[in-house]
Amino acid sequence: MTRIDAHHHLWRLKDSPGETPGPRRRTHDWLDTPGMESVRRDFTLTDLAAETADAGIDRTILVQVLPDAEESADFLSLAASSDLVAGVVGWADLTAGDVAGALAALRAGPGGELLVGVRHLVQAEPDPAWLNRPDVQRGLTAVADAHLVYDLLTVPHQLPAALATVRALPQLTFVLDHGSKPPIASGQQQPWAARIRELAAEPNVFCKLSGLVTEADRHTWTPDDLRPYADVVLDAFGPSRVMFGSDWPVCLLAASYRQVVRTTEELTSSLTATERAEVFGGTAARAYRIPTERLREETP
């Protein structure tokens, strides 16, 4: 079984010393906010390869960090130089007049064949119905026409808009990141759980079992704190539409890469071997349409 981490990031900061291999340096203002000190440094493919090897992960999906098409092009080029990264979820301005052209440009560059999806930081949009805007809907239609996946990065109060969008675009495959960030630290489940089940009823939606440790109390969490939320995701979507993601290096705010992998293994221990194989690889390969030959290559 090829084990896939379906959600991680990379970054290099402009004020970081040295020239370690990785993406080009960019400003990440969000890392300057309080509490981000432990991840305010470079994270490269070399760093990632050490983590995945230790945790028994064979392939990964690299996900955009910044709303920057140049970052996406950089990630694609970087992925093309490594057997570890099987696909890239990039960024495009969905409100622009020529989304199709922007996606074509990414595909025409180095590593363009590794573009598997698009994501926007919807969680940061002040309008809870941003996804329902006509210009955004036109952009999402272009993503569907390009046969790419759209990663939904939402928080719970944005789930009604996400549901309306999913229903409006049945031809587009959606992947919900981090289970839409449930309020684990507070211990509350509603209305998040009900909205997740409603979204899961739509057949064109997958969900990542990712990002849970940073939604819990980052200092005291245990697997049992995460279990009720993981159970909702697994029950609502079923293992064939759930995929593991580490959310590394963001996860380091609460847990090591290995801890996240082992915790997810514990949270899925009641599944059959076939179902676990789906969560840890099969679902991601199918949702992102990763060619079999890309999964069979030997990692360095």
Helices and strands as residue ranges (DSSP letters): E 4-8, G 29-32, G 37-39, H 45-55, E 59-63, H 69-80, E 85-90, H 99-108, G 112-114, E 115-120, G 122-124, G 130-132, H 134-145, E 149-152, G 156-158, H 159-168, E 174-176, G 177-180, G 184-186, H 192-200, E 205-209, H 223-237, G 239-241, E 242-244, G 250-253, H 257-267, H 273-277, I 278-282, H 283-287, H 292-296
